[in-house]
Amino acid sequence: MIVKICGITNQEDAAAAVDAGASAIGFNFYRNSPRYISPTGAAMIGEKLPPGIWKVGLFVNEPADIVARIALQVGLEVAQLHGTSEALGIRTWRACNVNDWDVAQEVDAECCEALLVDAPSDVLYGGTGTTFDWSRVKGIPKKIVIAGGLDAGNVQEAIERARPWGVDACSRIEQAPGLKDHEKMRKFVKAALHS
């Protein structure tokens, strides 16, 4: 089970996520997000992460050359692509909301390692704290990462109902946007890994 903590903006939260057992750390490069981090800031955090922890960059409507430049600067393992974003030369997760994910399923598996399925929102690209009917993605023959309103209290149910490859949490394990609650984060990771 891949457990990703998204919206990391500081070294303390990154270290706490790793200590909790997270397998991936998400950096949000969308400037309009309250969890935005600069590539330089992400690179400084990323260089202190232990080997084996995936650095995932979240991109919204970015061309492939920008994604490639930031991926190289930060040392990303995965590009999480929202909207019209494109990427070459890096593992990709195509993000979509659950109402649009039937379209995203058509993405070529050779170009896309996984689909990240989130709750719908007209305002934000993730981080809304809203859940969806997880059973809608069960049995899909692609790697699925579910996001949207996950925390320690519901992640085991989400895993049971969706049988995903991975889970992703952000807003429900925060004190404030971009500032993680380390105890909530620890409980979330523990619950996800013991499902």
N, C-alpha and C positions, 0 to 999 in steps of 0.2 A: 504494500500500500504506500503510494507516494503521499506524503503530508507536506503541503506547502503553506507557509505563512507569508501572506502578501502584504504589501504596503509598509515594508521595512524602511525606516528613515534614519535610524541611528545605530551605532555599534552595540549599545547595551541590549536593545531589542533583538538584534541579530544573534548575539551571543546567547541570550536567553532562549531563543527559538532552537538553536543548535543543542543547547543543554537539555531542552525538553524532548529532543528526539526528532525534530523536523528534518525532512530529507531535502527540502527546497525552500529557498528564500526568494520572495518576489520584490522587485524594485519597480516602482511606477514612474515611467518617463512621460506621462501625459501631463502637460503643464497646467491644465485646468483642474487637476485632481487635488484634493486636500492632502493627499499622501505623496505628492510629487517629490522626487529626489533628483538632483542633478547627476549626470553621468560621473562627474568627478567625485561627488559624495558617495555614490554607489560603489565606485572603484575602490575608494578608501575602506569602505566596510568589507567589500568582497575580498580584498587581499588578506584580510585577517580571518576569513572563514577556513575551517579545516578542509582537507581534500575530501571529496565525495559529497559535499553539500552542493546541490545545483543552484546556480544563480540564474533566476528567471527574470527577464526584462519584459515589462508590460508596455506595449506600444499601441497608440490609437492613431489611425489614419496617417501612418508614416511610410514614406517610400523605402524601398529596399536598401538604398545607399545610406540613408540615415540610420536604419536599423543595424546595418553592417558596421558602421563607424562606432556606434555606441556599444555594440556587442564586443568589438575588439577592445575598446577602451576599458570596459568594465570586466571583461573576461567571462561573458555570459555563456552558459551551456544551452539555454533555451530562450527563444523569443516567443512571447505570448502575444498573438496578433489580434487586435480588435479593429472593427471597421474595415477600411480599405488597405490596412497595413500589409506589406509584403516583405519577405525575407529570403535571402539566398545564402547558402553555405553555413547554416546553423539549424539545429533542431527547432521545430516550431510546434506550438500548440495554437490551434485556431479557436478563438473565443467567440461565443455566440450566446444569445439568451435562449431560453427553452422554447420560446415561441417561434424562433427562426432557425432552430438547430436542424430541422429537416433539410434545409438548404445547405447548411455546413457539412452535413453527412456526405455530400457529393465531392468534398475536397479530396484530392488524390492522396491516398494513404502514404505514398512514397514521399510526398512533400510535407506531410503533416503527421507528426508523431501521435498527437492526441487532440481531442476536442475538449475544450473547457466550456462546460455548460453552466450558465448563471441564470439568476432570476431576471425577468424583464425590467427595464427601467427606461424612462424617457429622458432622464437627466444625466445619470452617471454610467460609466463603463465599469461596473462592479463596485463593491464596497457599499452596497445599499443596506445590508442587514436583512434583506427580504429572502424568504425561502420560496421553493416551488415544489410541485409534486414530483419527487425524485423517481418514482416508479416509471415516469415517462421515458427515462433513458435506459431502463434495465433491458439487457439482452441485445443491445446494439453491438454489432461485430467490429467495434473500434475501441481504442483506448479512450475512456471518458474520465475527465476530472470534473467533479461537481463542486460548485461554489454557490454562494448566496445564502447568507444568514446562518452559516454553520457555527456551532459552538459545542462545548462539552455536553450540553444537555440534549442535543439532537443529532450529533454526528453518527452515533451508532445506528440510529434508525435510518438515517440517510444512506449509510453503507449497506444496511440490510435490504433496503428497498431498491437501491439503484445498482448495487454490485459494481461500483466504479473501480477504475485503475488507481485513482487518486482523489484526494479531497483538498480544498483550498479554503482558508479562513482569513478574514480581515477585520471587518468592522465590529463584529460581536466579541472580539477578544482585545478590544482597545479601551483605554481610559478616555482618549480623545482621538480624532483623526490623525493617524501617523504616530501615535504613542501607544504602544502595546501594554496591556495588563499582563504581567508575567505569570501570575497565578492562573488566570483564565487561559492563557496560551498553553501552559503546562498541562492543565486539565484537558484541554481540547486534543492535544497531541496524544496524550495517554489514552483517552477514550477512542480516538481513531485507530490507534495501533492495537488496541485490545478488543476490536470488534470481531 
